Amino acid sequence: MKNKAEIPECIQNCGVEYAFKRIGGKYKGRILWHLGLKTVLRYGELSRTLPDITTKMLTQTLRELEDDGLINRKMYHEVPPKVEYSLSDTGQELIPFIEHLHNWGKKQLKNELPQTGNDSEKNSRAVEV
C-alpha cells in the first residue's frame, strides 16, 4: 500500500475499505493487538501468542504489516539471530480502535454465554427428571 497508484480508485474513495485492506484478515488485527499489549515481541513470542498460525503465514503477515508501515522490525546481528517487532507510530494509532473491537467482542461473548449456559441447564434438568 505504499504507492497511491497501486490502490484501486474504489478503495481510495472509502476510508473503511482502505483501513480493512491494510488490517483485514485473520491475523493482522490480532498481531497488532498483542504488540500493543506487550510493546515489543520476538518472532517466537508472537508464534506462541497465536498458536493457530503457521510459520509461513506469520512470516507473510509480519512482512505485510511492515510493508504497510504498521510495525517496525528490528534485527540484531548476533548468533542466534534476534528479531524484535513493535508498533510503528501509525500502528499505535490503531490500538484504540482495536481495543474498542476487543471490548465489543467481550460484550457480545458475555451476552451469548448465558444463553448457552441456560440451554445446558435445561438439558441437564430434562435428564434429571
KACORDA-V480972 format. One record per helix or strand. SS is the DSSP state (a for helix, b for strand). FROM is the first residue (numbers start at 1). TO is the last residue. Records with the same first field share a line. If there is no record, write none. Layout:
BEGIN
SS->FROM-TO ; FROM-TO
END
This chain:
BEGIN
a->4-6 ; 9-12 ; 15-23 ; 28-38 ; 43-49 ; 55-67 ; 89-128
b->40-42 ; 71-76 ; 82-87
END
